[in-house]
Amino acid sequence: MTAVIAAPGRSGGTPARWLRGPADQPRWARPALLAITATATVLYAWGIGAQTPHLYYSAAARSMSQSWHNFFFAAFDPAATISIDKLPGSLWLQALSVRIFGPHLWAYLLPQVIEGALTVLVLYRVVRRLSGPAAGIVAALVMALAPAAVALDRGNISDTLLILLLVLAADQVVSAIRSGRTRHLIYCGLWIGLAFQAKMVQAWLVIPAFAAAVLIATPKDALRQRVTGILCFGAVAVAASLSWMTVVSLLPAGGRPYVDGSHHNSLFEQVFVYNAASRTNDGFTVGSANFSTAGSPSAGYRAALVLGPDNRFDHVFGGGGGREAGWLAPLALICLLGLAWAARRRPRTDHGTAALTLWGGWLVIHVAVFLVIGTVNPYYLAVLIPAIAALIGMGATAVLRSADRRVFGCAVVAVAATAVYGWFLLEPAPHWVRFTVLLATVLTCLAAAVLPAAFPRRDPAGVALLVATALIAPAVAAVSVVVNGFGPLDTPFESATARQITQGFMAASIPEAEKLNRELAKLPGHPKYPLVTYTTVLASPFILTSGQQVPSIGGFTGEAPVPGLAELARMIDDHEVGLVLLSPGDDERVTWIRQHCAELPGDGSSIAAYDCTRH
C-alpha cells in the first residue's frame, strides 16, 4: 500500500528532478543549459522557411533522395551520371530529411538546426566533465551566440555535422582520460571516421591534440598501455575514414556515377588531391561561391565571399574572418596562456592540464592551418568555436576560483582589450549599432571592475559580468545575421557586394530556374534533355526546383571528363538536347557547342544560352 501511495508522488516529481539535473550538478545548471540551447535553436531556425539553402548541396540532396542507389553513391544528378565533389556524410542526412518531409527548402536546413543544437548540449557535457558545470555553461553560451556558428547552422553546409562529430569525439577522449579505458579511444576513432565522411581531411586535424591530451593525463606506469591504445585509436580513425571510399572504389565503375573532383574517376584523388593538396594554393577555389542562372559572379565578386591569400591576418583575426569567428579568439588565446602558466605547478596528469591540451591544441592547430592556406571560406572558421568556447569557460572558472585579486584584475584587462578589438571589428556596422555596443560594453565592464571592490568576498556576479562584456559584440553580430536572413556564405555586416551575391544572385536563382523550367517544357519536339549546362553549379537550381535530370558538362569545376566530346556530340546530333547554358570556359566541349548550336540573344550576363534543337 505504501508503494502504491508513494508512486504518484515520485512520478509527479520526476519532471522537476529532471529539470534540476543530476545530484552532482548545481540546481541552476540544467535550466541554464536548456535555456541556452533553446536560444541557439531559435537563432538557427528563425526564418527557415524563407532561407535559401546552398543550391549545389540542395540539388545533390534532392537527387540522392530519389533512390537508394543515388543515396549510397552520392549522385549529384537524378540519373547518377556524376557524383558530388566531396564525401557525402552531411548530404546523407539532408537526403533523408527530403525523403521524409518532401523537397521543401526547410527540409534541407532542418538537419543542420538539430546538429547545431546538439553541439551546444554535447559541448557542455565535454567541458563540464573536466572543468566543472560553470565552465560548461559558459562554453555552451559562447557556442550558442558565436556569429560563425549561427550563420553556419542556418544553412546546409557540411561543417555543421563535422563540428558535432568532432565534439562527440572529444567526449570520448574525456571518457578515456577519466576512466583509462582503451575502448573509449576506439569510439573516438569511430567518431573521427564519421567526421571524415562529412569534411574529409579536416576531420584529422584534431588527432594530435586528442592524442597529446590522453598521453599527458596518463601515469608513467600506464604509459605503454596508453600508447598502444592511441595507436589503436589512429588505426580505427583511418579505417573508418576510408571505409566508404574503399567500398565504392572496389565496385565496378560502370555501376556508379563518375567521381567528380577527379580526372581518373577516383575517390582517393577527389579527397586527397582536389579537396586537400590543391586547397593549399593561393588561387581562389572554383567552388568558393554559388552561381545562378542570372550569371556567375566575377573574380571580384568571389573575392567578396572568400578570404584570399593577400591578407592572411583577415583569415581569422580581421575583416570577414574576424567578424565571422575572431571576436573571442584573442581572449581564448589569452586564457590558454594564463591557464598554461597556472598549470605549471600542477601534476602532469592533472585533468585540467589534459583539458587545456585538448582544447588548446584544437584551437592552435586550426588557427595555424587557416593562416597558412591560400583561401578560406568564412564558414570554415566555425570549427574554431568549440575550442574558443571551452577555453573561455575554463578561464572564467579559474578566475572565479582564484582568491588572488590580481587574477581578477588581469581578467578585467583582457576583457577590456577584447571589447576594444570587438569595436575594431564592428567598423562596417551602422553607427547606432556601434554606439549601442560601446555603451553596453563600457557599463558592464565598469560594473564588473567595481563589483569586487564593493563585495570583497568572491562573488560570481563579477565574473558573469566579465563574460557578458566579452559577449556583447559577438552576440549583436549573431543577431544581425538572423535579422538580415544571412546564412553560411554571409558574414556579419558584410559589404554590399557580398550581399548582392548571397541575397541577390543566389536568392533569385530558384524563381528564375522555375520560370525557365516552365519555358523548357514548351520546347518543340520535347527533347529528352530540355536543358544541359556547363558545370554542375549551373545545373543546381534546375535540379533543385524540378527534380528532373539536367546533364552537366565537366562537373563542379568544368574539368571532369564527363560527358566526353563524342558523347555530347551524339546527344546533340540525335536531337536529345534542347537548350545549353554555358559559362566562360576553355573547354573543347564548350567550343564545339558554340560552333554547332545557335546562340540566343543574351541579357549581358556571363551566361550564354545556345539552342541545339536546330542542329
C-alpha positions in Angstrom: 0.0 0.0 0.0 2.8 2.4 0.9 4.5 1.8 -2.5 1.2 2.4 -4.3 0.6 5.7 -2.5 4.2 6.8 -3.0 4.3 6.1 -6.7 2.2 9.1 -7.8 4.4 11.4 -5.8 7.6 10.0 -7.4 6.0 10.3 -10.8 4.8 13.8 -10.2 8.3 14.8 -9.0 10.1 13.3 -12.0 9.9 16.4 -14.3 11.2 18.7 -11.5 14.0 16.3 -10.7 14.9 16.1 -14.4 14.9 19.9 -14.7 17.2 20.2 -11.7 19.6 17.6 -13.3 21.9 15.1 -11.7 22.7 15.4 -8.0 26.4 16.1 -8.7 25.5 19.3 -10.6 24.2 22.6 -9.3 20.4 23.1 -9.5 20.9 26.0 -11.9 23.0 24.2 -14.4 20.4 22.2 -16.4 17.8 25.0 -16.6 20.6 27.4 -17.8 21.7 24.8 -20.4 18.2 24.2 -21.7 17.6 28.0 -21.9 20.9 28.4 -23.9 20.0 25.5 -26.2 16.5 26.9 -26.8 18.0 30.3 -27.7 20.5 28.7 -30.0 17.7 26.7 -31.7 15.7 29.9 -32.3 18.7 31.7 -33.8 19.4 28.7 -36.1 15.8 28.1 -37.2 14.4 31.6 -37.4 13.1 32.2 -40.9 13.9 28.7 -42.0 11.0 28.7 -44.4 12.4 31.7 -46.3 16.1 30.8 -46.1 17.8 29.9 -49.4 19.9 26.8 -49.0 23.2 26.2 -50.8 22.0 25.4 -54.3 24.6 22.8 -55.2 24.3 20.8 -52.0 20.5 21.0 -52.1 20.3 19.8 -55.7 22.5 16.8 -54.8 20.4 16.1 -51.7 17.3 16.0 -53.8 18.9 13.7 -56.3 20.2 11.4 -53.6 16.7 11.3 -52.0 15.2 9.8 -55.2 16.7 6.3 -54.9 18.9 4.3 -52.6 21.4 3.9 -55.4 21.8 7.6 -55.7 21.9 7.9 -51.9 24.7 5.5 -51.4 26.9 6.7 -54.3 26.3 10.4 -53.6 24.9 11.2 -57.1 24.7 14.8 -58.0 22.0 14.4 -60.6 18.9 12.1 -60.7 20.4 9.9 -63.4 23.5 9.4 -61.4 26.0 10.3 -64.1 28.3 12.2 -61.8 28.8 12.4 -58.1 29.2 15.4 -55.8 32.8 16.7 -55.5 33.0 15.8 -51.8 32.2 12.9 -49.5 28.5 12.8 -48.8 28.3 12.4 -45.0 26.2 15.6 -44.3 24.2 15.2 -47.5 23.0 11.7 -46.4 21.2 13.4 -43.6 19.8 16.1 -45.8 18.6 13.5 -48.4 16.9 11.5 -45.6 15.1 14.7 -44.5 13.9 15.4 -48.0 12.8 11.8 -48.5 10.8 12.0 -45.2 9.3 15.5 -45.5 9.5 16.2 -49.2 11.6 18.7 -51.2 10.7 21.8 -49.2 13.5 24.3 -48.7 13.3 24.0 -44.9 13.8 20.2 -45.2 17.3 20.8 -46.5 18.1 23.1 -43.5 16.4 21.2 -40.6 19.2 18.6 -40.1 21.7 21.5 -39.5 19.5 23.2 -37.0 19.3 19.9 -35.0 23.0 19.3 -35.3 23.8 22.8 -34.1 21.6 22.5 -31.0 23.1 19.1 -30.2 26.6 20.6 -30.4 25.7 23.0 -27.7 24.5 20.2 -25.4 27.4 17.9 -26.1 30.0 20.7 -25.7 28.5 21.5 -22.2 28.9 17.8 -21.3 32.5 17.6 -22.5 33.7 20.8 -20.8 31.8 20.0 -17.5 33.3 16.6 -17.1 36.9 18.0 -16.8 36.4 21.7 -15.8 33.1 21.8 -13.9 29.5 22.9 -14.7 30.2 26.7 -14.6 32.8 26.3 -17.3 30.4 24.1 -19.3 27.6 26.7 -19.1 30.0 29.5 -20.3 31.2 27.3 -23.1 27.6 26.5 -24.2 26.7 30.2 -24.1 29.7 31.2 -26.2 28.9 28.4 -28.7 25.3 29.4 -29.0 26.0 33.1 -29.6 29.0 32.9 -31.8 28.2 34.5 -35.2 30.1 31.8 -37.1 28.0 29.0 -35.5 24.8 31.0 -36.0 25.5 31.7 -39.7 26.7 28.1 -40.4 23.8 26.4 -38.7 21.3 28.4 -40.7 22.4 26.7 -43.9 23.2 23.2 -45.2 27.0 23.2 -45.2 28.8 20.1 -44.1 30.8 21.9 -41.4 27.8 21.7 -39.0 28.0 17.9 -38.9 31.8 18.0 -38.8 31.7 20.1 -35.6 29.1 18.0 -33.9 31.0 14.8 -34.6 34.4 16.2 -33.5 32.8 17.4 -30.2 31.4 13.9 -29.8 34.9 12.5 -30.4 36.3 14.9 -27.8 33.7 13.5 -25.3 35.2 10.0 -25.8 38.7 11.5 -25.3 37.5 12.8 -21.9 36.0 9.4 -21.1 39.3 7.8 -21.9 41.1 10.3 -19.6 38.7 9.8 -16.7 38.5 6.0 -16.9 41.8 5.0 -18.5 39.9 2.5 -20.7 41.1 1.9 -24.3 37.6 1.3 -25.6 36.8 5.0 -25.4 39.7 5.7 -27.7 38.2 3.2 -30.2 34.9 5.0 -30.0 36.8 8.3 -30.5 38.3 6.9 -33.7 34.9 5.9 -35.0 33.6 9.5 -34.4 36.6 10.8 -36.3 35.9 8.4 -39.1 32.3 9.6 -39.3 33.5 13.2 -39.3 35.8 12.4 -42.2 32.7 11.5 -44.2 31.4 15.0 -43.6 34.6 17.1 -44.2 37.3 14.7 -45.2 40.9 15.5 -44.2 39.9 18.4 -41.9 38.5 15.8 -39.5 42.0 14.6 -38.9 43.4 17.9 -37.7 42.3 17.3 -34.1 44.0 13.9 -33.8 47.4 15.3 -32.5 45.6 17.4 -29.8 43.4 14.4 -28.8 46.5 12.1 -28.6 48.5 14.6 -26.6 45.7 15.2 -24.1 45.4 11.5 -23.4 49.2 11.0 -23.1 49.5 14.0 -20.7 46.9 12.5 -18.4 48.4 9.1 -18.3 50.5 8.0 -15.3 54.0 6.7 -16.1 53.2 3.1 -15.1 50.4 3.0 -17.7 52.1 4.9 -20.4 53.0 1.9 -22.6 49.4 0.6 -22.5 48.1 4.0 -23.3 50.4 4.4 -26.3 49.1 1.1 -27.6 45.5 2.5 -27.1 46.4 5.6 -29.1 47.8 3.5 -31.9 44.6 1.6 -32.0 42.7 4.9 -32.0 44.6 6.1 -35.0 44.1 2.8 -36.9 40.4 2.8 -36.2 40.1 6.5 -37.3 41.9 5.8 -40.5 40.0 2.6 -41.2 36.6 4.3 -40.5 37.6 7.3 -42.6 38.5 5.3 -45.7 35.8 2.7 -45.4 33.1 4.1 -47.7 35.7 5.3 -50.2 37.2 1.8 -50.3 33.9 0.0 -50.8 32.8 2.3 -53.6 36.2 2.1 -55.3 36.1 -1.7 -55.3 32.7 -1.7 -57.1 32.6 -1.6 -60.9 32.9 1.9 -62.3 30.1 1.3 -64.8 27.6 0.8 -62.0 28.2 4.1 -60.2 28.5 7.8 -61.0 31.7 9.3 -62.2 33.6 10.7 -59.3 33.6 14.5 -59.6 36.8 16.3 -58.5 39.0 13.7 -60.1 40.5 13.1 -63.6 40.6 9.4 -63.2 37.3 8.5 -61.6 39.0 8.1 -58.2 37.6 9.0 -54.8 41.1 9.0 -53.3 42.1 11.6 -55.9 39.0 13.6 -55.1 39.6 13.6 -51.3 43.4 13.9 -51.1 44.2 15.9 -54.2 41.2 18.0 -55.2 39.9 18.6 -51.7 43.2 18.7 -49.8 46.5 19.3 -51.6 45.1 21.7 -54.2 43.4 23.8 -51.5 46.7 24.9 -50.1 47.5 27.1 -53.2 47.0 30.8 -53.4 44.3 30.9 -56.0 40.5 31.1 -55.5 38.8 27.7 -55.3 36.3 27.3 -58.1 33.6 26.3 -55.6 34.1 29.3 -53.4 30.8 30.9 -54.4 27.5 29.7 -55.7 26.4 30.7 -59.1 22.9 31.5 -60.5 21.2 31.4 -63.9 21.5 35.1 -64.0 25.3 34.9 -64.3 28.3 33.8 -62.3 30.0 36.3 -60.1 33.2 37.8 -61.3 36.5 37.3 -59.6 35.9 40.5 -57.7 32.6 39.1 -56.5 34.2 35.8 -55.4 36.7 37.9 -53.5 33.8 39.4 -51.6 32.8 36.0 -50.3 36.2 34.2 -49.9 39.1 35.2 -47.7 42.0 35.2 -50.2 45.8 35.0 -49.9 46.6 38.7 -50.0 45.9 39.3 -46.3 46.1 36.2 -44.2 45.5 38.1 -41.0 41.9 38.5 -42.2 41.6 34.8 -42.4 40.9 34.7 -38.7 41.5 38.0 -36.9 40.4 40.8 -39.2 38.0 41.6 -41.9 35.4 39.0 -42.8 37.2 36.3 -40.9 37.3 38.3 -37.7 33.6 39.3 -38.0 32.8 35.6 -38.5 34.8 33.9 -35.8 37.6 36.2 -34.5 35.6 38.1 -31.8 36.7 35.9 -28.9 39.7 34.2 -30.5 42.3 36.5 -28.8 40.6 36.2 -25.5 40.7 32.4 -25.8 44.4 32.5 -26.6 44.9 34.7 -23.5 43.0 32.1 -21.5 45.2 29.4 -23.0 48.4 31.2 -22.0 47.1 32.1 -18.5 45.8 28.6 -17.8 49.1 27.1 -19.1 51.1 29.3 -16.7 48.9 28.3 -13.8 49.2 24.6 -14.8 52.9 24.6 -14.4 52.5 24.0 -10.6 50.1 21.1 -11.0 51.0 17.4 -11.7 51.4 16.5 -15.3 48.4 14.1 -15.1 46.0 16.7 -13.8 42.7 16.6 -15.7 42.7 20.4 -16.1 46.0 20.2 -17.9 44.6 17.5 -20.2 41.6 19.7 -20.9 43.9 22.6 -21.7 45.9 20.4 -24.1 42.8 19.1 -25.8 41.1 22.5 -26.5 44.3 24.5 -26.8 45.7 22.0 -29.4 42.3 22.1 -31.2 42.4 25.9 -31.4 46.1 26.4 -32.3 46.2 23.7 -35.0 43.2 25.1 -36.8 44.3 28.7 -36.5 47.7 27.8 -37.9 46.1 26.0 -40.8 43.7 28.8 -41.7 46.5 31.4 -41.6 48.7 29.3 -43.9 46.4 28.1 -46.6 45.7 30.4 -49.5 42.0 30.8 -49.4 39.4 30.3 -46.7 35.6 30.3 -46.9 34.4 32.2 -43.8 32.2 29.3 -42.6 35.3 27.1 -42.3 36.1 29.1 -39.2 33.1 27.8 -37.2 35.2 24.8 -36.2 37.2 27.2 -34.0 34.2 28.0 -31.8 34.1 24.8 -29.6 37.7 25.3 -28.6 37.3 29.1 -28.1 34.2 28.5 -26.0 35.8 25.8 -23.9 38.9 27.9 -23.2 36.9 30.9 -22.2 34.7 28.7 -20.0 37.8 27.3 -18.3 39.3 30.8 -17.9 36.1 32.2 -16.3 36.1 29.3 -13.9 39.7 29.8 -13.0 39.1 33.5 -12.3 36.1 32.6 -10.1 38.1 30.0 -8.1 41.1 32.2 -7.6 41.5 34.1 -4.3 44.2 36.4 -5.8 42.7 39.8 -6.7 45.4 40.2 -9.3 43.9 37.4 -11.3 40.6 39.2 -11.5 42.4 42.4 -12.4 44.1 40.6 -15.3 40.8 39.2 -16.4 39.3 42.7 -16.5 42.2 44.0 -18.6 41.8 41.0 -21.0 38.1 41.5 -21.4 38.5 45.3 -21.9 41.1 44.5 -24.7 38.6 42.1 -26.2 35.9 44.8 -26.2 38.3 47.2 -28.0 39.0 44.5 -30.5 35.3 43.9 -31.0 34.9 47.6 -31.6 37.5 47.4 -34.3 35.6 44.5 -36.0 32.3 46.4 -35.8 33.7 49.1 -38.1 31.3 48.2 -41.1 28.3 48.1 -38.7 25.8 51.1 -38.7 26.8 53.9 -36.3 23.9 53.3 -34.0 24.9 49.7 -33.6 28.5 50.6 -32.7 27.3 53.3 -30.2 24.9 50.8 -28.5 27.6 48.2 -28.2 30.1 50.7 -26.9 27.7 52.0 -24.3 26.6 48.5 -23.1 30.2 47.3 -23.1 31.5 50.2 -21.0 28.7 49.9 -18.5 29.1 46.1 -18.0 32.9 46.3 -17.9 32.8 49.1 -15.3 30.3 47.1 -13.2 32.5 44.1 -13.4 35.5 46.1 -12.3 33.7 47.9 -9.4 31.8 44.9 -8.0 34.7 43.1 -6.3 35.6 46.4 -4.5 32.0 46.6 -3.2 31.9 43.0 -2.3 35.4 41.8 -1.2 34.2 38.2 -0.9 34.5 36.3 -4.1 31.2 36.7 -6.0 30.3 35.0 -9.3 28.5 38.2 -10.4 31.7 39.9 -11.2 32.9 37.0 -13.5 29.4 36.8 -15.0 29.6 40.5 -15.9 33.0 40.0 -17.5 31.6 37.1 -19.6 28.7 39.3 -20.6 31.0 42.2 -21.5 33.0 39.9 -23.8 29.9 38.5 -25.4 28.1 41.8 -26.2 29.7 42.5 -29.6 29.6 38.9 -31.0 26.0 38.5 -29.7 25.0 41.6 -31.6 26.7 40.3 -34.7 24.9 37.0 -34.3 21.5 38.7 -34.0 22.3 40.8 -37.1 22.9 37.5 -39.0 19.4 36.4 -38.1 17.7 39.7 -38.7 19.2 40.1 -42.1 18.4 36.5 -43.1 22.0 35.6 -43.6 23.4 32.1 -43.9 26.8 30.3 -44.1 28.1 32.2 -47.1 27.5 35.5 -45.3 29.5 37.4 -42.7 28.1 39.9 -40.2 27.9 43.4 -41.5 29.2 42.2 -44.9 29.7 44.5 -47.9 27.0 45.4 -50.3 28.8 43.4 -53.0 28.8 40.3 -50.9 25.1 40.8 -50.0 24.3 41.3 -53.7 25.7 37.8 -54.3 24.1 35.9 -51.4 20.8 37.8 -51.2 20.6 38.7 -54.9 22.1 36.2 -57.4 21.6 33.2 -55.2 18.2 34.0 -53.8 17.0 34.8 -57.3 18.2 31.5 -58.7 15.2 29.5 -57.6 12.4 31.6 -59.1 14.5 32.1 -62.2 15.0 28.3 -62.6 11.3 27.6 -62.0 10.4 30.1 -64.8 12.9 28.6 -67.2 11.8 25.1 -66.4 8.2 26.1 -67.5 9.6 27.6 -70.7 11.6 24.5 -71.5 8.5 22.3 -71.1 7.2 24.1 -74.2 10.2 23.3 -76.5 9.1 21.8 -79.8 9.8 18.1 -80.1 10.2 17.7 -76.4 13.8 16.7 -76.4 15.0 14.1 -73.9 17.1 16.7 -72.1 15.5 20.1 -72.4 18.5 21.6 -70.6 22.2 20.9 -70.5 24.7 23.1 -68.5 28.4 23.6 -68.4 29.3 22.7 -64.8 27.0 21.2 -62.1 26.9 24.6 -60.4 24.7 25.9 -63.2 22.6 22.8 -63.2 21.9 23.1 -59.4 18.9 25.4 -59.3 17.1 23.4 -62.1 17.6 20.0 -60.4 16.6 21.5 -57.1 13.3 23.0 -58.4 12.3 20.2 -60.7 13.9 17.0 -59.5 14.5 16.2 -63.2 17.7 15.2 -65.0 19.8 18.1 -66.1 23.0 16.7 -67.7 26.1 18.8 -66.8 29.4 19.1 -68.6 32.6 18.9 -66.6 31.3 18.6 -63.0 31.7 21.3 -60.5 34.8 23.0 -62.0 34.2 22.1 -65.6 37.3 19.9 -65.7 35.7 16.5 -65.2 35.9 14.4 -68.5 32.2 13.5 -68.5 30.4 13.6 -70.7 33.1 13.3 -73.4 33.0 15.3 -76.6 31.9 12.3 -78.6 29.0 11.5 -76.2 27.9 15.2 -76.1 28.0 15.4 -79.9 26.0 12.2 -80.2 23.3 13.6 -77.8 23.0 16.8 -79.9 23.1 15.0 -83.2 20.3 12.7 -82.1 18.2 15.8 -81.1 18.2 14.8 -77.4 19.3 18.3 -76.2 17.2 21.5 -76.2 19.0 24.4 -74.6 22.6 24.6 -73.3 23.8 27.1 -70.8 27.5 27.9 -70.9 29.6 29.9 -68.6 33.0 31.1 -69.7 35.5 28.3 -70.0 38.3 27.0 -72.1 37.0 23.5 -72.9 36.7 21.6 -76.2 33.1 20.7 -75.4 32.2 24.3 -74.9 33.9 25.3 -78.2 32.1 22.5 -80.1 28.7 23.7 -78.8 29.5 27.3 -79.7 30.3 26.1 -83.2 27.3 23.8 -83.8 24.4 25.4 -81.9 22.8 28.8 -82.3 23.5 31.4 -79.7 20.4 33.1 -78.3 20.2 36.8 -77.5 21.8 37.5 -74.1 21.0 39.8 -71.2 24.5 41.0 -70.7 25.4 38.4 -68.1 28.3 35.9 -68.4 26.0 33.0 -69.1 25.3 32.3 -72.7 22.3 30.2 -74.0 22.6 28.0 -77.1 19.7 26.4 -78.9 20.7 23.0 -80.1 17.3 21.8 -81.4 18.0 23.1 -84.9 21.5 21.4 -85.2 
